[in-house]
């Protein structure tokens, strides 16, 4: 059985003290060997939180990246600076970021040649640039129907499987081996059914990942 991937995207829900407190709580959870865990805190706290998880198997990842190297990019996040913090992966094109940046494919064209790992979010299959993706380093896809993000309304298992199956078939056409996560109001009451679905390789969790009892419940779904 391949390990399921569970990513907690904390967005901007937590301040510094709350982020540190949650990180210490999560670091003490006894996590199953069947699960890979990543957390994505506010960029301002990446360094401190990465140190907390340093001796665990939990990976700290960035919430976004806007360019590969330093340049005229006010408010941007570069791969070079993330690497300086030993952050080896970032979410890319989350729906909330797409609204601001308009053209996430340009970022992919910068970071794929330098083999920077990423989690690419998509709402429509045609948003996935299959021709740019590669097996040379780990890439993760995350299906996130915008209407389900933060609404408490989760897509049906049939719908999730339908979309994930279509993407997996398309990946096969390009000989790509890339896991696909589901994101959209994942919580402890629905995570088991989602994670046990035939075509789901993990979940991208938003608000529920900022509450230790909820996140632990999701981690224990496997």
N, C-alpha and C positions, 0 to 999 in steps of 0.2 A: 504493500500500500504506500503510495506517494504521500508525503507529508502535506497536510492542508496548510495553506498560508492564511494567517489572520493578521490584518493590518489595522491598527488603531490610529485614525486620523483625528487629532485633537483640535484641528482648525485653530480658532482663536478663542475657544471657550474658557481657557484657564490662564490665570495670571502666573507669575513666577513661582510664588510659594505653593500654589495649588499643583503646578506642574511637577515640582520637585517632590512634593508629598505623594502624588500619584505614582511617580516613577519608583519611589522607594517601596511602595505597596506592591506594585506589579513585579518588581525584582524578587520578591519573596514568594511569589506564587509557584507552586509545584506544577510545571507545565508538562503535558504528555509528550512523549517522544514522537507522536504522530502529528505534531503541530510545529510550524515555524511561525514565530511572532515578530512583528515589526511595529514600532510606534513612530508617529510623525508629529512631533510637538511644534510649537511656535518656533520660528527660526531663531529668535533672540535667545532661546534657552538650549539650543542644540548641544553646545559644548558641555555644559554642566550635566545635562541628562545623559549624554553619551558616556560620560564618566561613571554615572550611577550604574549603567547597564554594562559597563566594560567587562566585568567578569561573569556575565550571563550569556545565554544564547540569543538574547533579544537584540535585534538590530534596530538602530535608530536611523530614520531616514528623513529627508527633507520634504516639505509640503509642496515645493515648486522649485523650478530652475528656469531662468530666463535667457541665459547665454552661457557659452563655454568658458570664455576668458574675460578678463576685466576690459571694459570699454565704456563708452558713453551710454549708460543704462541706469539712470537714476531710479533707486528703489528696487533694482533687480537683484537676482541671486545667481552667482556664477558657479560653475562646476569647480573652477580653481579654488575658490574660497571654501566651498563645501569640502573639498578634498583636504584643505588645510585643517579642517575640524575632524578629519577622519570620517566624514559622512560619505558613504559609498553608493548611495542610491537616492532617488527623489521621485515623488509623484509628479507626473506631467499631465497637463491638460484636464485637471479636475474641472468640473462644470463651472465652479465659482471662479476659477482662474481663466477659463476660456472666455468668459464674459469680458474680462479686462484686456486680455492679450490678443484675441481675435485669430492669431495664426500660430498655433502650437507646433505645426509641422516644421516651421522654420527652426524652432528650438531642436526638434528631433534631428534635423539635418546637420546641426552643429554637434550634438552630443553622441550620436550613434558612431561617427567615425573615430571618436576618442574612447569608445567602449565604456561610457558611463552608464551604469545600470539605472533602470527607471521602471515605474509603474505607470503605464499609459491608460488613462481613463477615456471611455467613449460612451456615447449615448446611441449613436447610429453606427452600423457596421461600416458605412462608407467613410467614417472618420478615421478608420484604421489604415495607415499607409503600409499595407502588407509588403510592398516592393522595397521598403526601406528597412524592414525588420530583419533580424539575423539570429542565428544560433550561436554566434561567436562569444556572446556573453549573455548573462541572464536578463531577460525582458519579461515583464509581467503585464498582462492586460486586465482591466477592471471595467466591467459593464455597470454603468450607473444611470438608470433611467431618471432624468431630472425630476420628474413628478413624484419620485419616491424618496428624494433626499430631504431628510429633516421633516418629513410630513407625517411620519408614523404609518404611511401606506406602503406596504411591501409588495413587490411584483409577485404574481403567483408562481409556484414551482414550475408549472407547465410553461409559462412565459419565459422564465429564467432559462430553463433547459432548451427551449426553442432557439433563443438567441445564442446561447453558448454553443449549441450544436452547430449552428450555421457558421459561427466564427471558427470553430475547430475544423470544420470541413474546408473552410477557406485557407486556414493555416496549413492543412495537409497539402493543398494545391501548391503551396510555396515551400513545402518540405520544412516547415517551421514547427518546433516543439516549444510552445509557449503556454504557460498556465493562464487560466482566465478566472478572475474573481468576480463576485457579485457585490455591489454596493448600493444601498438604498434602504434606510430604516431597519438595518439589521439589529436585532436585540436578542436577549437570552431565550425568549419564547419562540422565536422562529429560526434561530441559528442552526439548530440541529437538522431540521428538515432541509434547509438550504445547503448545508455542508454535506449532507448525505445524498444530494442530488447527483445524478449520473454525470453531468457535464460541468460541475462546479469544482474548482480547485482551491477555493478559499473565499474569504469575505473581506471587504473593505468597510470598516465600521467607523461611523462618525460619532455622534453625540454619546452613544452608549459606551464608547471606549474611554470616556472621561469619568465614568463612574465605576469605581473599583469592583463593586458587587456585580454590576452588569457585565463588565469586561471579563471578569473571572468566570461568570456563567457562560459566556460565549466560548472562552478558551476550554471550558470543560464540556463543551458540546460534542467533542470528538472522543 
